């Protein structure tokens, strides 16, 4: 099973999932619910601790990114 490992050879995944990455930025969007933000922060914490994401976590991130893009922006987004 492939894992999206974070290291210097895989910089895009590193930018997506580690501290101050895309997942953390998405979790802070005004138009995300508290539950969605908590899920995203949990995914980020797992990625930071383990240097990879599970397929389920990747799918959740993509789903929430799609949801955020289809909603009206929040006041500070």
Secondary structure, 3 states (H helix, E strand, C coil): CCCCCCCCCCHHHHHHHCCCCHHHHHHCCCCCCHHHHHHHHHHHHHHHHHCCCCHHHHHHHHHHHHHHHHCCCCCCC
